[in-house]
Amino acid sequence: FEKFIIKNINDTFSSLAEKLPEYKSIAQNGGLGLGAASSNLEIRLSWIAININSYNARYNDNTFFDTVINSLQAVEKSLFTDSAVKNDSEKMSVVGTTKLIDYITNMFKQGKEGTILSEGSYWEDSQDILSSEFGGDSGGSLA
């Protein structure tokens, strides 16, 4: 189950990385690229919440949450220290990636506290996380 949750987190980032150029192209051509990207992310965040709630219902082991939180924070730190990490307009910016890592980390912190997470309604949060990835140079993105 733990491996499934980790895969779900990885798939959240992989899916966005794979589809973001398409979503940005939709936006550049006057379409709802941000809406499409937000819909994708909303579904992924819902699955993470469902998995956290399911884990808490089955197990009484907070060490798993600590492991995930520490791993996410290490990944976030590497965004600023790893010379291989570069802002690429075809990928999420460091700012956008950091916002998403922070959001998912917070979900796991709430799960560790035993909070039952909403298993839907992540639309507005998804739009907020991704808003700096669309609309050109608004100052909110490093891309």
Rosetta silent file (secondary structure, phi, psi, omega in degrees, C-alpha in Angstrom):
SEQUENCE: FEKFIIKNINDTFSSLAEKLPEYKSIAQNGGLGLGAASSNLEIRLSWIAININSYNARYNDNTFFDTVINSLQAVEKSLFTDSAVKNDSEKMSVVGTTKLIDYITNMFKQGKEGTILSEGSYWEDSQDILSSEFGGDSGGSLA
SCORE:     score description
SCORE:     0.000 S_00000001
   1 L     0.000  -41.979  178.842    0.000    0.000    0.000 S_00000001
   2 H   -60.999  -42.412  178.897    2.846    2.375    0.841 S_00000001
   3 H   -62.752  -36.089  178.498    4.459    1.698   -2.554 S_00000001
   4 H   -64.141  -42.100  179.322    1.115    2.443   -4.222 S_00000001
   5 H   -64.169  -42.957  178.600    0.897    5.818   -2.433 S_00000001
   6 H   -62.657  -42.302  177.726    4.460    6.709   -3.479 S_00000001
   7 H   -61.449  -39.494  179.264    3.638    5.738   -7.074 S_00000001
   8 H   -62.169  -41.221  176.576    0.561    7.953   -6.918 S_00000001
   9 H   -63.599  -49.006  179.349    2.697   10.937   -5.858 S_00000001
  10 H   -58.707  -42.006  179.918    5.223   10.228   -8.621 S_00000001
  11 H   -64.298  -31.270  177.526    2.436    9.869  -11.175 S_00000001
  12 H   -59.646  -47.621 -179.876    1.071   13.279  -10.156 S_00000001
  13 H   -72.254  -41.545 -178.976    4.329   14.931  -11.180 S_00000001
  14 H   -62.772  -42.124 -179.457    4.928   12.674  -14.189 S_00000001
  15 H   -62.724  -45.072  177.712    1.478   13.303  -15.600 S_00000001
  16 H   -64.316  -42.899 -179.976    1.881   17.061  -15.349 S_00000001
  17 H   -60.465  -39.324 -178.141    5.382   16.913  -16.824 S_00000001
  18 H   -71.482  -40.110 -172.051    4.108   14.863  -19.742 S_00000001
  19 H   -96.264  -14.959 -174.133    1.002   16.943  -20.440 S_00000001
  20 H   -58.294  -41.971  177.084    2.113   20.479  -19.502 S_00000001
  21 H   -58.041  -38.692  178.096    3.481   21.370  -22.958 S_00000001
  22 H   -65.322  -44.443  179.532    0.112   20.369  -24.446 S_00000001
  23 H   -63.440  -40.437  179.132   -1.794   22.416  -21.857 S_00000001
  24 H   -66.103  -37.815  177.179    0.444   25.434  -22.472 S_00000001
  25 H   -63.302  -41.361  177.340   -0.111   25.102  -26.224 S_00000001
  26 H   -59.632  -45.328 -179.561   -3.872   25.046  -25.656 S_00000001
  27 H   -64.798  -41.731 -179.165   -3.584   28.231  -23.594 S_00000001
  28 H   -66.226  -22.945  178.685   -1.369   29.965  -26.171 S_00000001
  29 L   -98.155   19.018  174.862   -3.999   29.214  -28.820 S_00000001
  30 L    86.163    6.108 -179.801   -6.769   30.815  -26.785 S_00000001
  31 L   -91.768 -175.776 -176.994   -8.050   27.641  -25.145 S_00000001
  32 L   -94.755   62.196 -179.820   -8.492   26.662  -21.538 S_00000001
  33 H   -62.309  -41.465  178.255   -5.056   25.185  -20.951 S_00000001
  34 H   -64.221  -38.959  178.591   -5.022   26.163  -17.288 S_00000001
  35 H   -63.840  -42.322  178.721   -8.437   24.570  -16.860 S_00000001
  36 H   -64.702  -43.763  179.576   -7.298   21.322  -18.470 S_00000001
  37 H   -65.054  -41.024  179.969   -4.138   21.234  -16.346 S_00000001
  38 H   -65.070  -38.113  177.753   -6.110   22.047  -13.198 S_00000001
  39 H   -62.701  -43.608  177.257   -8.584   19.273  -13.929 S_00000001
  40 H   -59.235  -48.857 -177.144   -5.707   16.799  -14.307 S_00000001
  41 H   -67.609  -38.238  179.795   -4.127   17.956  -11.040 S_00000001
  42 H   -56.975  -45.089  179.247   -7.458   18.006   -9.198 S_00000001
  43 H   -62.366  -43.809 -178.716   -7.974   14.309   -9.958 S_00000001
  44 H   -63.764  -43.342 -179.931   -4.410   13.476   -8.840 S_00000001
  45 H   -66.174  -36.051  177.004   -4.751   15.398   -5.561 S_00000001
  46 H   -61.468  -42.498  179.034   -8.069   13.682   -4.890 S_00000001
  47 H   -65.535  -37.538  176.860   -6.398   10.279   -5.271 S_00000001
  48 H   -61.983  -44.439  178.918   -3.610   11.304   -2.891 S_00000001
  49 H   -62.032  -44.333  178.633   -6.248   12.338   -0.326 S_00000001
  50 H   -59.049  -43.207 -179.824   -8.161    9.077   -0.814 S_00000001
  51 H   -66.539  -40.191  177.531   -4.936    7.116   -0.292 S_00000001
  52 H   -62.881  -46.486  179.299   -4.018    9.075    2.840 S_00000001
  53 H   -61.979  -41.625  179.328   -7.486    8.517    4.293 S_00000001
  54 H   -64.884  -41.469  178.554   -7.378    4.817    3.404 S_00000001
  55 H   -59.643  -48.262 -179.220   -3.943    4.431    4.958 S_00000001
  56 H   -63.445  -32.018  179.815   -5.108    6.064    8.183 S_00000001
  57 H   -71.893  -26.261 -175.501   -8.194    3.844    8.284 S_00000001
  58 H   -99.269  -32.116 -171.364   -6.082    0.698    7.980 S_00000001
  59 L  -127.406  154.424  174.680   -2.850    1.466    9.830 S_00000001
  60 L  -120.632   68.871 -173.583   -1.716    3.294   12.929 S_00000001
  61 L  -141.015   97.516 -179.421    1.803    4.123   11.760 S_00000001
  62 L   -76.605  -12.712 -178.680    2.914    7.743   11.555 S_00000001
  63 H   -64.239  -30.706  176.570    6.461    6.804   10.555 S_00000001
  64 H   -61.176  -44.275  178.937    5.240    6.367    6.993 S_00000001
  65 H   -61.649  -42.457  178.298    4.058    9.983    6.958 S_00000001
  66 H   -59.867  -41.953  179.653    7.405   11.151    8.305 S_00000001
  67 H   -61.324  -46.663 -179.263    9.202    9.248    5.548 S_00000001
  68 H   -65.839  -45.931 -179.441    7.061   10.804    2.805 S_00000001
  69 H   -60.150  -47.304  179.693    7.278   14.322    4.285 S_00000001
  70 H   -62.626  -39.416  179.255   11.069   14.099    4.660 S_00000001
  71 H   -65.511  -44.728  179.273   11.432   12.762    1.117 S_00000001
  72 H   -62.952  -40.099  179.094    9.289   15.531   -0.370 S_00000001
  73 H   -67.736  -34.299  176.096   11.255   18.179    1.530 S_00000001
  74 H   -67.147  -40.560  177.828   14.549   16.694    0.299 S_00000001
  75 H   -62.997  -44.165 -179.800   13.277   16.770   -3.279 S_00000001
  76 H   -60.532  -43.948  178.967   12.203   20.384   -2.863 S_00000001
  77 H   -60.927  -37.674 -177.751   15.619   21.346   -1.514 S_00000001
  78 H   -67.096  -22.483  177.454   17.291   19.665   -4.483 S_00000001
  79 H   -60.626  -27.365 -176.730   15.363   21.944   -6.862 S_00000001
  80 H  -102.290  -12.073 -175.564   17.558   24.786   -5.661 S_00000001
  81 H  -116.054  -17.239 -177.222   20.837   22.937   -5.179 S_00000001
  82 L   -87.022  120.642 -176.845   21.051   20.402   -8.016 S_00000001
  83 L   -65.929  -17.713  179.342   22.865   21.845  -11.025 S_00000001
  84 L   -78.366  -15.547 -179.539   20.902   19.520  -13.332 S_00000001
  85 L   -84.709  119.000  179.408   17.623   21.253  -12.412 S_00000001
  86 L  -132.368  149.885  173.943   16.889   24.041  -14.848 S_00000001
  87 L   -73.880  129.172 -177.332   13.794   26.043  -15.631 S_00000001
  88 L  -133.355  125.414 -175.845   12.442   24.839  -18.938 S_00000001
  89 L   -62.007  -16.878  178.025    9.368   26.411  -20.533 S_00000001
  90 L   -84.244  -10.437 -178.074    8.227   22.924  -21.527 S_00000001
  91 L  -120.736  172.863  172.913    8.144   21.796  -17.888 S_00000001
  92 L   -65.870  143.043  177.206    6.774   23.167  -14.662 S_00000001
  93 L   -69.482  166.601  175.390    8.889   25.982  -13.285 S_00000001
  94 H   -60.689  -39.728  178.989   10.800   25.582  -10.046 S_00000001
  95 H   -61.592  -48.216 -179.500    8.235   27.916   -8.446 S_00000001
  96 H   -64.632  -41.835  179.168    5.290   25.809   -9.649 S_00000001
  97 H   -63.415  -41.834  178.666    6.964   22.557   -8.692 S_00000001
  98 H   -62.668  -43.200  178.112    7.758   23.935   -5.236 S_00000001
  99 H   -59.684  -41.608 -179.292    4.138   25.036   -4.756 S_00000001
 100 H   -69.196  -42.752  177.359    2.945   21.544   -5.661 S_00000001
 101 H   -60.543  -44.894  179.311    5.488   19.832   -3.397 S_00000001
 102 H   -60.201  -41.512 -178.321    4.483   22.121   -0.519 S_00000001
 103 H   -64.429  -47.914 -179.375    0.809   21.367   -1.107 S_00000001
 104 H   -66.361  -38.740  176.397    1.280   17.591   -1.164 S_00000001
 105 H   -58.528  -43.649  179.402    3.596   17.782    1.866 S_00000001
 106 H   -63.454  -36.650  176.506    0.863   19.643    3.734 S_00000001
 107 H   -59.964  -42.578 -179.737   -1.637   16.927    2.794 S_00000001
 108 H   -71.445  -32.761  175.467    0.657   14.334    4.383 S_00000001
 109 H   -64.247  -41.074  177.094    1.176   16.512    7.465 S_00000001
 110 H   -65.254  -40.585  177.481   -2.592   16.683    7.892 S_00000001
 111 H   -61.364  -40.328  178.787   -2.811   12.919    7.380 S_00000001
 112 H   -61.587  -34.560  179.118   -0.166   12.383   10.045 S_00000001
 113 L   -78.411   -4.081  179.078   -2.311   14.418   12.450 S_00000001
 114 L    88.592    7.344  178.539   -5.245   12.125   11.674 S_00000001
 115 L   -67.307  133.430  174.235   -7.182   14.749    9.717 S_00000001
 116 L   -83.682  117.469 -176.356   -9.640   13.230    7.272 S_00000001
 117 L   -83.030  148.963  172.703   -8.902   14.943    3.966 S_00000001
 118 L   -60.557  137.549 -179.830  -11.492   15.980    1.440 S_00000001
 119 L  -100.493   17.095  176.746  -11.579   13.398   -1.334 S_00000001
 120 L  -159.689 -168.185  175.564  -12.708   15.938   -3.916 S_00000001
 121 L    57.651   49.596  175.498  -12.962   19.671   -4.498 S_00000001
 122 L  -105.479   13.732 -175.410   -9.313   20.414   -5.284 S_00000001
 123 H   -60.064  -54.241 -176.994  -10.194   22.562   -8.324 S_00000001
 124 H   -64.075  -40.761  178.514   -9.417   25.990   -6.841 S_00000001
 125 H   -63.963  -40.350  178.897   -6.250   24.760   -5.167 S_00000001
 126 H   -63.018  -43.161  178.236   -5.115   23.170   -8.435 S_00000001
 127 H   -63.040  -41.133  179.578   -5.699   26.422  -10.312 S_00000001
 128 H   -63.874  -43.679 -179.679   -3.775   28.347   -7.661 S_00000001
 129 H   -61.726  -40.256 -172.743   -0.840   25.924   -7.797 S_00000001
 130 H   -95.016   -6.788 -172.769   -0.667   26.062  -11.604 S_00000001
 131 H   -58.988  -34.054 -179.183   -1.597   29.694  -12.232 S_00000001
 132 H   -73.526   -8.655 -179.178    2.012   30.873  -12.468 S_00000001
 133 H   -86.654   -9.398 -175.064    2.639   28.355  -15.256 S_00000001
 134 L  -125.779  154.350  172.207    0.250   30.106  -17.653 S_00000001
 135 L    92.353   19.004  175.255   -0.174   33.612  -18.984 S_00000001
 136 L    77.944 -153.389 -174.317    3.360   34.684  -19.802 S_00000001
 137 L   -86.747   86.320  178.284    5.636   36.671  -17.545 S_00000001
 138 L   -93.577    1.543 -178.894    3.426   37.566  -14.623 S_00000001
 139 L    86.630   -8.333 -177.088    6.388   37.574  -12.264 S_00000001
 140 L   -94.417   -1.931 -175.530    5.133   34.450  -10.524 S_00000001
 141 L  -129.756  145.350  177.233    7.130   31.964  -12.515 S_00000001
 142 L   -90.620   -3.503 -176.252   10.841   31.429  -13.049 S_00000001
 143 L   -65.874    0.000    0.000   10.266   29.791  -16.441 S_00000001
